[in-house]
Amino acid sequence: MDMEEIEVRNVSKDFLDASGKPFHAIRDISFTWVKGENISFTGESGSGKSTMARLLIGLERPTSGEILLDGENIAKWSYGQWRSHRTKIQAVFQDATGSLNRRLSIGHNLEEALRNLTKLSSEERKKRILELMDLTATSRKLLDTPTKNLSGGEQRRVALLRALAVRPDYLILDELTSGLDLISQKAIREVLEAYHREYRCSYFLITHDMKFAYRLSQRIYELESGQIVNIGQSNIDINSQERK
Ligand SMILES: Nc1ncnc2c1ncn2[C@@H]1O[C@H](COP(=O)(O)OP(=O)(O)OP(=O)(O)O)[C@@H](O)[C@H]1O
């Protein structure tokens, strides 16, 4: 295998509708997501974006087609196989706060993710967390703050940091900035930019915000009724952007 990538080949996903008839949420979609590259999925509500994300992280299995990670069909992976690849692909879904333990401090939440998903020692975990805070310009003082004291935007940022701490190769972000004020949106965008520049993590962004999509990703796929109807190309290079 020359290229590290995720290849989605002719994937379809059917659900049963209320009357028990098959409903085609994803119809024969194919695309390649090369490691180091960011892509965005956009489209109306119900067009199949979240279903595509759930297929990529193994929360749904395709009705037909294959999803190849470096040539291996992840659509057939068992729960155990997914567990052992958690550091490869991470996801932060719309209800980001669901992945956080609100009773714990931010530091404990990050620490818990690293304890569960990596083999790092206690010292290495501490070092990793501090590095991440510095890289993403997040104050170290926040580590002792109880998660429940944070605003919605800050909680999403922490959920994002939790996923990034694991250093995934691929990261799926479902509507991470929707409903946030402009300052919180910018803060999240800057975290993503800084992290991508350092580790070349590949983002799969689901967003309605086209500016966000064009700024962070190379290609923007537009979905309509479960099909790709348009592919936009961004000429903005995330790696050459200056921090603002
Ligand atoms: N588990 C399920 N069972 C039945 N239908 C489902 C299921 N999951 C999704 N669907 C249907 O599949 C279609 C696509 O849903 P999906 O959530 O992927 O769309 P979306 O583009 O992400 O929408 P939004 O922007 O509102 O999140 C919708 O009609 C939805 O009702």
The ligand as an ORCA input file, in Angstrom:
! r2SCAN-3c Opt
* xyz 0 1
  N     -31.196      4.993     12.453
  C     -32.012      5.487     11.531
  N     -33.199      4.910     11.242
  C     -34.017      5.387     10.276
  N     -33.748      6.482      9.535
  C     -32.579      7.115      9.778
  C     -31.668      6.654     10.781
  N     -30.572      7.496     10.768
  C     -30.819      8.423      9.825
  N     -32.006      8.197      9.242
  C     -32.605      8.981      8.155
  O     -31.632      9.089      7.133
  C     -31.681     10.398      6.529
  C     -30.319     11.037      6.596
  O     -30.072     11.397      7.953
  P     -28.729     12.105      8.415
  O     -28.837     12.338      9.880
  O     -27.583     11.325      7.907
  O     -28.824     13.483      7.633
  P     -27.973     14.808      7.836
  O     -27.640     15.315      6.478
  O     -26.831     14.546      8.759
  O     -29.018     15.778      8.525
  P     -28.776     16.951      9.627
  O     -28.045     18.050      8.945
  O     -30.184     17.313     10.014
  O     -28.016     16.318     10.768
  C     -32.766     11.165      7.269
  O     -33.961     11.107      6.533
  C     -32.913     10.416      8.580
  O     -34.219     10.524      9.087
*
